[in-house]
Amino acid sequence: MQRITVQTTPIEGQKPGTSGLRKKTHVFMGPHFLENFIQSIWIGIGGVEGKTLVLGGDGRYFNDRAAQVILRMAAASGARKMIVGRNALLSTPAASNLIRLRGTDGGIIMSASHNPGGPDEDFGVKFNMSNGGPAPEEVTDRIFAATGTLTAYDIVETQDIDLSRIGTTNLAGMEIEIVDPVADYAALMETLFDFDAIRALLASGFRLRFDSMHAVTGPYATAILQEKLGAPAGSVVNAEPLPDFGGGHPDPNPIWAKELMDVMFADDAPDFGAASDGDGDRNMIVGRGIYVTPSDSVAVLAANAHLAPGYSEGLKGVARSMPTSRALDRVAEAKGLDCYETPTGWKFFGNLLDAGRVSICGEESAGTGSDHVREKDGLWAVLLWLNILAVKRQSVAEIMDEHWREFGRNYYSRHDYEGVDADKANALVDELRGKLADLPGQDFARLTVETADEFAYDDPVDGSRADKQGIRIGFKGGARIVLRLSGTGTVGATLRVYLEDVESDPSRMHRDAQEALADVIAAADTIAGITRHTGRTAPDVKT
């Protein structure tokens, strides 16, 4: 065992996005790439000497090898202790909980979230702070700055650490504690939800199906839904985490979770269906014959959270990302709650949560969570839904119908144009940005533009400002279009177009969303010139 210093040079393309650094796996496996980035994290957080960190990931390809490198580098840089999920597995919300529970100095999560995994697919690394939440921009900026000046990194040369057995070991003076990745998280869930009521629901013949998509939530869902709550064996499917997610795309939406959608829309469908993503922080909710959009889901959860013990005293407030539909706003207004609109990226909820201003947050990209951790949490959302169903004894469809009748329906869809040439995508946004001032008053597809701007966010807690967070176009009557470029992909640019309209007539609340949004869709293409700029006549994914 020997501590060595390896000479290196800066590597381009190591700027972290909203959820850390994501690249193709073979890029991360290239000479010095992972090591450079990890050393830059150490520099960006002021070093790791004497610190305790959490380490885990979603089990995707290269997860096991990367964990060994990170441990050896932490030991070489003087870390006091690393707390590691067994086999280097930890869901993102479980990692956040472990950071908070143990009072550590932060943690490293190895994941590319909902992106595919495998030697030809994606890998990612991000740093979470001592509050359990993603590093803010000031920290990721320091990390990125370090990637441009790095000349060397320190690492211990040693045999691999056995991460398969729970217990403690030592590496060059650094303690490594290997923990059950599920136990602490499951214990937290029991404090938030009425497990007895959910057990009674499941014992009554209520059937559920949870699709783990061969990702990290398999062990969590199996332990909680089947072993603790009594769902029959086989209720959790695709439960074994696989390095390539079984060749699938671990993104819980109707396109990539088609297997679940087919089951839930069949004649003999279960009562409740759900799916989660690669690292366990996203969710999809499906009832028998009905898909619940993420925007509707967070609104329903906020409206009914008081039915769960952890939220029985009411909510402090709610928050949503700007592109998320305004269904949550309607609930907040009716209940007299503050409702905050933030940029996309869970880290923007962190200050609001830490300041005690909000209890529940949601993003349209299938992320929902609360102040129990500082990450979105897929299984938490599923359990809150089950708690609500256990108390109300209604079907998912009945709950949605009741909700829409009380608050109105926000028809909503997101159209993704993936792998768009970056120059063409930027040209589209630049052109649209240049004509925002002239749009109000103009008519497009029977809709009249009322407002047009580029969203900027002033954090009410620390006063920081985030500019250029997406273009918003509002129409008279409540319809809305949002356009932004996403940073979660690894090839080209992803253009996301968010489409929304409001319906208050109960007789028109059960239409197909694409049909209800037809005019908004047409207006978006005309205003932004999507077809003209991208050459695409249709999006790659509609959710």
Protein Blocks (a to p, Z undefined) as FASTA:
>chain_A
ZZddddddddehiaccfeojaddfklmmpghklmmmmmmmmmmnopaehiacddddehig
hklmmmmmmmmmmmmnopabdcddehhiacfklmmmmmmmnopabdcdddehjaccdjkl
ccddddddfkopacdfklmmmmmmmmmmccbdcddddddddfkbgcdddeehiacddddf
klmmmmmmmmmpcfklmmmmmmnopacdddeklpaklmmmmmmmmmmnopaehkaghkbc
cfklnopacddcfklmmmmmmmmmmmklcfbdcdddfkopaccdddehiacdfklmmmmm
mmmmmmpmklmnopfbdcddfklccklmmmmmmnopacddddehjklmmmmmmnopafbd
cdfklpacdfkbccdcfklmmmmmmmmmmmnopafklmmmmmmmmnopadddddddehia
fklmmmmmmmmmmmmmmmgopacehiacfbdcddddddfklopacehibccdddehiiac
dddddfkbmghjadddddddddfbfklmmccfklmmmmmmmmmmmmnommmmnopabdfb
dZZ
